[in-house]
Amino acid sequence: MDSFGVVGLNWRQGGPHALSRFTLPTEDREEHVAALARRVGLEELVYLATCNRVEMAFVAAQGVPVSEYRRRLHTALGGEPEQAERELRAWQGEGAAEHLFLVACGLDSARLGETEILGQVRSALQVSQSIDLVGERLSVLFVEALKLAKKTRLETALGSGRTSLAEIGLDRLREHLGESSGTIALVGVSAMTERCAFSLVGEGRDLLIVNRTMDRAEALAAKLAPRASALPLEEFLRSPPQVDALISATSAPGPLFGASELARLNSRRDSQQALLCVDFAIEADVDPEAANAAGCQRLGMEEVIAIAEGNREAQLRESGEARALVDRALTTLSGRLARLRADQAIGALHDNYAAIATTQVNKLLDIRLQDLDEERSQLLRQFAQRLARHYAHLPASGLRELAASHGPGIVHEFFSHAAEDLAKGLNEALDEKTVYAKWTPGSEPAPPGPATSVDPEEGDRR
């Protein structure tokens, strides 16, 4: 498990501005992630970016520490190498698996148990799968993370109540609009705006879906018909229809709504009530100073996270059951990997003993027992194989017990002084890709088979 690494930062480290510096554009995300993997030298990489975090899960090459990948990733995303340790956190091995499990379950979110994160993890995984950046090792880690997230939502109260950051913005919007029946503009198609859209349509409100890429806007509007229509972003900025509120969450590098855009929005409104702009973007879509000057009310991501943080301590006290599930999942993961490694090593040990027995019997038959007929020669060979299995049993049973109590790493130590021929077989059997390819979902390792692929629909979508 030591090859697992996670490097990232969340809303606690530098706020939205720091996050925006390390956030890849959502448009053509596959190309950006593939280019990042090439620049850093990674065969397996999943890149996750949300409104309050950026996480990069990867498999390190043998002999390359995670700290080196932190420096490479930081530089590849535009940071200064000497600032990497200060600006990005890093986890390795079981710590990396634990961090990913906590993220997927919503236990590391500003709003504990937030419902968007599971879909965001799943989407990030799909992007990397589509460009062949998910192999046997990350496949295991993510399939277990998604299963755990689903289990946490089904078996604990962590996902109950208002656990979404989107809901914080919607609460403010509902309070502001009251009984008004005006249209609400949703700018940018994302997990956050989609959640808002389905909630608002469920309440009988009309929506205008605005996006730079029209096919995505039209696809979402079709799901919400007849309560929603679609409009290109460029047209909305140039000549907006009348809307009573604006919800925005894009990855634009700078504000989309400055003084002139907000003036146009205000000029189309009959209501004397101020225009409310709920800005979920990491790098503000609605310029705060321009909004204030135009008399608009703006709720930005910093304020949303501050509201979520205000309830975090009380939520933490109630999250013990979910945390216990994470701990058990980590123990299960380590135990299963230990048993898989032990079984692979035992297979190599049996093969080595059997090969030695075959070699020695053949020498004996060629030099001393040439007169034995084929039937007796075969009986001697069978006896030698049984004897080899007998002598392999003791170290094999001892290895299984050690692996169960000390984890996967003990397997290499157990064979640290193996003879050259056995060491070669062990290196092949214990190659990480080979070991993880034997993994199948479940509580126990299954017989050898093809690598497990992650089902992108695994988990509970809320």
C-alpha positions, 0 to 999 in steps of 0.5 A: 500500500506504500505506493498510494499517494494523495496530494492536495489542499482544502478550503482551510488552506488559503481559501478560495484563491489558493484553491483556484490556483490549483484547479484545472479548467472543467472544459476538456478536463480529460485533456488537462488531467492527461497532460498533468499526468505526463508532466509529473510522470504518473501512470495512475492519477485521479484529479478531484476538484470541488468548491472546497478542495483539490485532491490528486490521488496517484500511484508512485513509481518504485523508489520515488517518495510522495514528497517528490510528487508533491513538488512535481504536482505543485510545479506542474500546476503553476506553483513555485517548487520551494512553496510546495510543502507549505501549500500542499499536504501529502499522504502516503500508504495507509494514510492516503487511503484513509484520507480518500475514505474520509473525503468520499464519506464527507468527513473532511468536508466543510459541511460534514456528510455533504451529499455532492462529494460522492458524485464528485469523486465518482466523476473524477474517477470516470475522467481518469478511467476514460483516459486510462489513468486508473489501473489495478491499484487505484481501482482497488482504492476507489472501489473501496472508497465508493462502497464505504461512502455508500455504506456510511450514508445507509448505516449512519445519520451522517447524511441526514439533514441539510448536509449540502453546501448547495442547500446553504445557498438555497436557504438564503435564496428561499429566504430572499425570494419568499413567495416570488415566482420569478425565474432563477438563472443557473450559470454553469453546469456542475454538481452544485448547480445541478443539485440546486436545479432539481431542488428548485424545480421540485419546489415549482420554480422556473429556471434558466440554465446558462452555460458556455457549452450549450449541449450541457445546458440543453441536456440539463434543461431537458431533464427539468422540462417544462420548468427550465430552458437553456441559453448560451453564456455569451448571449446571457451576458450580452442581453440577459432576460429578466431573472430574480436571482442568480446562482453561478458556479463556473471555472472561469479565471475571473469574474463573469459579472462585473459592473456592466453585466450586473447593470444589464441584469438590474435594468431588466428587472421590475422588482424593487428587491435587490438581485441576489447572486449566490456565487459558488465559484472558487474564483468569484464569478460575481465581482464582490465590489461591483455587486456592492456598487450595483446594490446586489446582494452576493453570497460567496463561497467564503460565506457559505463555507463560514456558515458550514464551519459554524456547525462543524464542531457539533457535527463532529461530535455526532460523526463517531459512528461514521468514523468507526466505519472508516477505521474498520474499512482501513483495517479490512483493506490492510488485512485483505492486502496482507492475505493477498500478498501472503497467498502470492508469496506462498504460491511462489514458495510452493513453485520453488520447492516443487521446482527443486524437487523436480530437478533433484529427482530428474538428476537422480533418475538420470545418474543413479536410477536409470533402470527404473521403469516409467511407472516407478519413476512417476511414483518417485516424482509424485513422492518428491512433490508431496514432500515439497508441499509438506516442507512448504507448509510450515513457512506458509502457515507461519507467513499467513499468521504474520501477515494477519498480525503485522500487515502486508509489509511483513511479507517482504521481510519474511523472505529478505534472505531468500535464495536467488531463484526463490527471490526472483519468483517472489519479485514477480509474484509480489509485483504490486500490479500482480497483487492488486489484479487478484483483488475482487470486491468482498470481504475475502480475497478471491482466487486469481482472476482479472483485475477488477474495474470500478463501476462508476455507478457504485455508491448512492447518488443523492 
